[in-house]
Amino acid sequence: MNMQRSGRVACAALMVLTMSFAGCLGGGSSSGGGETIPDWDKDMAYIDNPVSHSDARFFDVAAPFANQTWGNASWAVFGNEEGGNCCEHYLAATKEGWILNFGGEYPTWSEDRGHTWQEYLPSVFSQIGCREPKPTVPGQEGLGEGSIVQATNGDLISMGWFPYPSSSGADQFYAFFYDAEDKEWSWCFNRTPEPFYDRSWQVEVVGPINGGIYGNGDWASLVISNFWHQVANFGGQISTDGLNYDYFDFPDRDANLDLIEVDLTAEALGPEWDFTKPHKEMRSFPVPSGGLYFPNYFLDGTDAFVDTSLNWWAATSLNGSSLPTQYCAIDSSTALHCFGALGSGTGIMHHISWDGGETWDWQEYNLSGTASELEEWEWHSSGVHDLLVVNIRYQSAEGPDVDIAWHVRDYSESLEPDMKTYLGQGDLDSTSGAGNDIRFDFASMGILPDGGSFIAYMDSTDPDPLFGVELLLPVEYGPHIPEM
């Protein structure tokens, strides 16, 4: 069904009057302190008219690592009407240009940069291939949350968790699957006997899969509970059809498995590899040659690997080394990106390798002196556009949480960011986790095929987390609207 946004903050009138002045501080003007502001918005244009969005807002653009504001740019802003809930959004993009959100009860998506939204309702769509279809319990709507990611063949693999939606008190697990070839959604109910599941993290195991008791398929979909991942070494759920999931045991962190070397290189990758990255908390990434890689999985720092037969191994890269952090992914440029926290606790480090982990370059994002601690962070990259976007939500030294995003354009030439964007007003103090009055549970973001990013944030203009969709992009990325 289509959902037209009713609007929450009416700033469209302001846009009509001031749109042409977005970025007006650029052009080599002075900041007032004697420092020259670079021509940061040169050769940039709007890919979409902010006036056409019911809620478009100006976000400040600034120097990457200095206290200097350069100007502002308009972003379209959305809330939990477009798929979130009280505490988070689960965002992802597709190679076709969809913005996906599974922050709430069912998957929602927009195929037109947020102008219109659709929602997947199990009561309307098919349950073909499901071993036990079951609708949600009437009166318990709004309790669910889930995860979603695009597989390399274009399918969408997704799951939803409904906590205690029935009189039995059992959690309910719903698989949602979009077949890219047939262009059809389907869903399936899968009960889990554990008393508490929590939001999932989800990733593709690159195939073809010959999974034995788990079945065969173009890929496997692996899901793990956030709660299980944090408190115990329980296994996950795995499926080779996107609908029917079975338990999938994880090895103990001190297990002594046979060790293999895994080739993390690729000569060339298609644009679909810009959309396979799971949320960083999955702590694994698909491997182009097949399988799934878990950096730093074992207690001694050794990596783990799931092969195309769904067997577990201890693993290293081809030079016998473990990867530098738990949070890694490969994009269509063939670059291997890894991120990890700095020892100070107020920054993160970006590592990049062009040879499958043999050698590395790096860039620090250090907020020492500005942040008292990091709250949440995430990143995505687009090999097609040679673009990396890094998002951090941090507790400022003054008190409120601040949401920022760095753009690194042409990362193959330099890892230094080009600019920093302040998302929202940065005037609200929130904490993740149940029981907190103001919750922002995790960072989430994506990058569209046109090079525009979309990023979750939170400020005092809404009681729940929001997300913004970038509108001002480099002209070289592609079509843009005429100058206004």
C-alpha positions in Angstrom: 0.0 0.0 0.0 1.2 3.6 -0.7 1.7 5.9 2.2 2.0 9.7 1.5 3.7 11.5 4.3 1.5 14.0 6.1 4.5 16.2 7.2 5.7 17.0 10.7 7.7 20.3 10.4 6.5 22.8 7.8 9.7 24.4 6.5 8.7 24.1 2.9 7.7 27.8 2.8 11.2 28.7 4.1 12.7 26.6 1.3 10.8 28.5 -1.4 12.4 31.8 -0.2 15.9 30.6 0.7 16.6 27.5 -1.5 18.8 29.4 -3.9 21.0 30.5 -0.9 21.9 26.9 0.3 25.6 26.8 0.6 25.8 30.6 0.3 28.8 30.8 2.6 31.0 29.0 0.0 32.9 30.7 -2.8 36.0 31.5 -0.8 34.4 33.9 1.7 35.7 34.7 5.1 34.4 33.0 8.2 34.7 36.2 10.2 37.7 35.0 12.1 40.1 35.7 9.2 40.0 32.1 7.9 38.9 31.6 4.3 36.0 29.3 3.7 36.7 26.9 0.8 34.4 26.7 -2.2 32.9 23.5 -0.8 29.7 23.5 -3.0 31.4 24.2 -6.3 30.2 21.8 -9.0 27.4 20.6 -6.7 23.7 20.7 -7.4 20.4 19.4 -6.1 19.3 16.0 -7.4 15.9 16.6 -6.0 14.0 19.8 -5.2 13.7 20.3 -1.4 10.4 22.2 -1.9 8.9 19.0 -3.2 9.4 17.3 0.2 7.0 18.0 3.0 9.9 18.3 5.5 13.2 19.5 4.2 15.7 21.0 6.6 19.1 22.8 6.4 22.0 20.9 7.9 25.2 22.8 8.6 28.3 21.8 6.6 31.7 22.3 8.2 35.4 21.7 8.0 36.2 18.0 8.6 38.4 18.5 11.7 38.1 22.2 12.6 35.6 24.4 14.3 34.6 26.3 11.1 31.1 26.3 9.5 31.1 26.5 5.7 27.4 26.8 4.9 24.4 24.5 4.8 22.6 22.1 2.5 19.0 20.8 2.4 18.2 17.2 3.4 14.7 15.6 3.3 13.7 14.4 6.8 11.5 11.4 7.7 10.4 9.7 10.9 8.8 6.5 12.2 5.9 7.0 9.8 8.4 5.7 7.2 9.3 2.5 9.0 11.0 3.3 12.3 9.9 3.0 15.9 10.4 4.7 19.2 14.1 4.1 19.3 15.7 3.4 15.9 15.6 3.0 12.2 17.1 0.0 10.3 18.1 1.6 7.0 19.5 0.0 3.8 19.6 0.7 0.1 19.3 -1.3 -3.0 21.0 -1.2 -6.4 17.7 -0.2 -7.9 17.6 3.0 -5.8 15.2 1.9 -3.0 15.5 3.3 0.5 14.6 0.4 2.8 13.6 0.7 6.5 12.8 -2.1 8.9 12.9 -0.1 12.1 9.3 -1.0 13.0 6.8 -3.7 12.4 7.2 -4.5 8.7 9.6 -3.6 5.9 8.9 -0.2 4.3 10.5 1.2 1.2 10.6 4.2 -1.1 11.5 3.9 -4.8 11.6 7.7 -5.4 14.0 9.2 -2.8 11.3 9.4 -0.1 8.4 11.1 -2.0 6.2 8.0 -1.6 6.4 5.0 0.7 5.1 1.5 0.6 4.7 -1.0 3.4 4.8 -4.8 3.3 1.7 -6.2 5.0 1.7 -10.0 5.5 -2.1 -10.1 5.3 -2.0 -8.9 1.7 1.0 -10.8 0.3 1.7 -14.4 -0.4 2.9 -17.1 2.0 4.1 -19.4 -0.8 6.8 -21.8 0.3 6.3 -21.2 4.0 6.3 -24.1 6.3 3.9 -22.5 8.8 2.2 -19.2 7.8 0.7 -17.2 10.7 -0.5 -13.6 10.9 0.4 -11.3 13.7 -2.0 -11.2 16.6 -4.7 -8.5 16.4 -4.2 -5.7 18.9 -0.5 -6.4 19.2 0.6 -4.3 16.2 3.5 -2.0 16.5 5.7 -4.2 18.6 7.9 -5.6 15.9 11.3 -4.7 14.6 13.6 -6.2 12.1 16.5 -6.2 9.6 16.9 -6.2 5.9 19.7 -6.3 3.3 20.0 -6.9 -0.4 21.8 -10.1 -1.6 24.2 -9.9 -4.5 21.6 -11.3 -6.9 19.2 -8.5 -6.1 16.9 -10.5 -3.7 15.9 -8.8 -0.4 16.5 -11.0 2.7 14.7 -9.8 5.8 13.4 -10.9 9.2 11.1 -9.4 11.8 10.9 -10.1 15.5 7.7 -9.7 17.5 8.2 -9.8 21.3 5.6 -11.7 23.2 2.7 -11.0 20.8 0.6 -14.0 22.0 -0.9 -15.4 25.1 1.8 -18.1 25.2 4.4 -15.4 25.7 6.7 -16.9 23.0 8.6 -14.6 20.7 7.7 -14.8 17.1 10.1 -14.7 14.1 8.8 -13.7 10.7 10.9 -14.0 7.5 10.2 -11.5 4.7 11.6 -12.2 1.3 11.5 -10.3 -2.0 12.3 -12.3 -5.1 14.1 -9.8 -7.5 13.4 -12.0 -10.6 9.7 -12.4 -9.9 9.3 -9.0 -8.2 7.2 -10.6 -5.5 7.2 -10.5 -1.7 6.4 -13.4 0.5 6.6 -14.1 4.2 6.8 -17.0 6.7 6.3 -17.5 10.4 9.2 -19.2 12.2 8.9 -19.8 15.9 12.0 -19.6 18.1 11.8 -21.4 21.5 14.2 -19.0 23.3 12.4 -16.7 25.7 13.9 -13.5 24.2 15.3 -12.8 20.8 15.7 -9.0 20.2 16.3 -7.2 17.0 18.3 -9.1 14.4 21.4 -8.5 12.4 21.4 -10.1 9.0 23.9 -10.9 6.2 24.2 -12.9 3.0 26.5 -15.9 2.8 27.7 -15.7 -0.9 26.9 -18.9 -2.9 26.1 -21.0 -4.7 25.3 -22.8 -1.5 25.5 -26.6 -1.1 24.3 -26.6 2.5 23.6 -30.2 3.2 20.8 -30.3 5.9 20.3 -26.6 5.4 19.5 -26.9 1.7 21.0 -25.4 -1.5 20.5 -22.0 -3.0 22.1 -19.0 -4.7 22.9 -17.7 -1.2 22.2 -18.3 2.4 20.7 -15.7 4.8 22.2 -15.7 8.2 20.4 -13.9 11.1 21.6 -13.5 14.7 19.8 -11.9 17.6 21.4 -8.7 19.0 20.7 -10.1 22.5 22.3 -13.4 21.9 25.2 -11.8 20.2 25.9 -9.6 23.3 25.3 -11.9 26.3 26.1 -15.5 25.2 27.5 -17.5 22.3 24.2 -18.8 21.1 23.9 -19.6 17.4 21.9 -17.9 14.7 19.2 -18.8 12.2 20.0 -19.7 8.6 18.0 -20.1 5.4 18.7 -21.0 1.8 15.3 -19.8 0.5 14.8 -16.6 2.5 11.6 -18.0 4.2 12.3 -21.1 6.3 15.0 -20.7 8.9 16.8 -23.3 10.9 19.2 -23.1 13.9 22.8 -22.6 12.9 25.3 -23.2 15.7 28.3 -20.9 16.1 31.6 -22.3 17.3 32.8 -21.4 20.8 35.1 -18.4 20.9 37.9 -20.6 22.3 37.3 -23.5 19.8 40.3 -25.0 18.0 39.1 -25.3 14.4 41.2 -26.2 11.4 42.8 -23.1 10.0 42.5 -22.0 6.3 43.6 -19.0 4.3 40.8 -17.1 2.6 41.2 -15.0 -0.5 39.7 -11.6 0.1 40.7 -10.1 -3.2 38.7 -9.6 -6.3 39.7 -8.4 -9.8 36.4 -6.7 -10.5 33.0 -6.5 -8.8 29.6 -5.3 -10.0 27.8 -2.3 -8.5 25.6 -4.7 -6.4 28.6 -5.0 -4.0 27.9 -1.5 -2.8 24.6 -2.8 -1.2 25.6 -6.1 0.4 27.2 -4.6 3.6 25.1 -5.6 6.7 24.8 -3.4 9.7 28.2 -3.3 11.4 26.9 -5.2 14.5 26.6 -8.3 12.3 30.5 -8.3 12.6 30.9 -10.2 9.4 30.9 -9.6 5.6 30.2 -11.5 2.4 33.3 -12.7 0.5 33.3 -12.3 -3.3 34.7 -15.8 -4.0 32.0 -17.3 -1.8 31.2 -17.6 1.9 31.1 -15.2 4.9 34.0 -13.8 6.9 34.0 -13.0 10.7 37.1 -10.8 11.6 38.6 -11.3 15.1 36.0 -13.9 16.0 38.0 -16.1 18.3 39.4 -15.0 21.7 43.0 -15.1 20.4 42.1 -12.7 17.6 41.9 -15.3 14.8 39.2 -14.7 12.2 36.4 -17.2 11.4 34.9 -18.2 8.0 31.8 -19.9 6.8 32.3 -21.6 3.5 29.7 -22.3 0.7 28.9 -25.7 2.3 28.1 -23.8 5.5 31.0 -25.3 7.4 33.0 -23.2 10.0 36.8 -22.7 9.9 39.4 -20.6 11.7 40.7 -18.2 9.0 43.3 -15.7 8.0 43.9 -13.6 4.9 46.3 -15.0 2.3 49.3 -13.6 4.1 48.3 -15.4 7.3 47.1 -12.3 9.1 43.8 -11.5 10.9 42.0 -8.4 10.0 42.5 -5.3 12.1 39.0 -5.0 13.5 35.7 -6.8 13.8 33.9 -4.3 11.5 34.8 -4.8 7.8 33.2 -4.9 4.4 34.1 -5.0 0.7 32.5 -2.7 -1.9 32.4 -2.7 -5.7 35.8 -1.0 -6.0 37.3 -4.2 -4.4 38.5 -2.1 -1.4 38.3 -3.9 1.9 37.3 -1.3 4.6 37.7 -2.0 8.3 36.7 0.3 11.2 37.4 0.2 14.8 37.4 2.3 18.0 40.4 4.4 18.9 42.0 3.6 22.3 40.9 7.0 23.6 37.3 6.0 23.3 36.4 9.2 21.5 37.1 8.3 17.9 37.3 5.5 15.3 40.0 4.5 12.8 39.3 3.6 9.1 41.6 1.0 7.6 41.6 0.3 3.9 43.3 -2.5 1.9 43.4 -2.9 -1.9 45.0 -6.3 -1.8 42.7 -8.4 0.5 44.3 -7.5 3.8 48.0 -7.8 2.8 48.7 -4.0 3.3 46.8 -1.2 4.8 46.3 2.6 4.8 44.4 4.4 7.5 42.6 7.6 8.6 41.7 8.6 12.1 38.4 10.3 13.1 39.4 11.6 16.5 36.9 13.7 18.5 39.1 14.1 21.6 38.3 17.4 23.3 34.9 17.6 21.5 33.3 14.3 22.6 33.2 12.8 26.1 32.3 9.4 24.6 31.0 7.9 21.4 27.4 6.8 21.5 26.9 5.0 18.1 28.6 4.9 14.7 28.3 3.3 11.3 29.7 3.7 7.8 28.9 2.9 4.2 30.8 3.2 0.9 30.1 3.4 -2.8 32.8 2.0 -5.0 30.9 3.3 -8.0 31.2 6.9 -6.8 34.5 6.4 -4.9 32.7 7.7 -1.9 32.8 6.8 1.8 30.4 8.3 4.4 31.2 7.9 8.1 28.4 8.6 10.7 29.1 9.2 14.4 26.7 10.1 17.2 28.7 11.3 20.2 28.2 12.7 23.7 29.5 16.2 23.5 31.7 17.7 26.2 28.8 20.2 26.8 26.2 17.5 27.3 23.9 16.9 24.4 24.4 14.2 21.8 25.6 15.4 18.3 25.1 13.6 15.0 27.7 14.2 12.3 28.7 12.6 9.0 32.0 12.9 7.1 32.1 12.6 3.3 35.3 11.2 1.9 35.1 11.7 -1.9 37.7 9.9 -4.1 38.9 7.7 -1.2 41.0 5.7 -3.7 43.2 8.8 -3.9 43.0 10.1 -0.3 41.4 9.0 2.9 41.0 12.5 4.2 37.4 13.6 4.5 36.2 16.5 2.3 33.6 17.9 4.7 31.5 17.3 7.8 27.8 17.6 8.1 25.9 18.2 11.4 22.6 16.2 11.2 19.9 18.0 13.1 20.2 20.4 16.0 22.4 18.4 18.3 20.4 19.4 21.3 19.1 16.2 22.8 20.8 13.7 25.2 19.7 10.1 24.6 20.9 6.7 25.6 20.4 3.3 24.0 18.8 0.4 25.8 15.4 -0.5 27.3 14.2 1.5 30.2 15.7 4.9 29.1 13.3 7.7 28.5 15.0 9.1 25.4 16.4 6.2 23.3 18.5 6.1 20.2 19.6 2.5 20.1 21.9 2.3 17.1 23.3 4.2 14.1 22.0 3.3 10.7 22.5 4.6 7.2 23.0 3.8 3.5 24.1 5.3 0.2 21.8 5.3 -2.9 23.1 4.5 -6.4 23.0 8.2 -7.2 25.6 8.8 -4.4 23.2 10.4 -1.9 23.4 9.2 1.6 20.6 8.7 4.1 21.4 8.7 7.8 19.5 8.3 11.1 19.8 11.0 13.8 17.8 12.4 16.7 17.1 15.9 18.1 14.5 17.8 20.1 12.2 18.3 17.1 10.7 14.8 17.4 10.2 12.4 20.3 11.6 9.5 18.2 14.6 9.1 15.9 14.5 10.7 12.4 16.5 10.1 9.3 17.6 12.5 6.6 18.1 11.9 2.8 20.9 14.0 1.2 19.8 16.2 -1.7 22.8 18.3 -2.7 25.3 16.1 -4.6 28.3 16.6 -7.0 27.1 17.2 -10.5 29.5 14.5 -11.8 27.4 11.9 -10.0 24.6 12.2 -12.6 21.3 14.0 -13.4 20.3 17.0 -11.3 17.5 19.5 -11.4 18.1 22.9 -13.1 19.6 25.7 -11.0 16.9 27.5 -9.0 
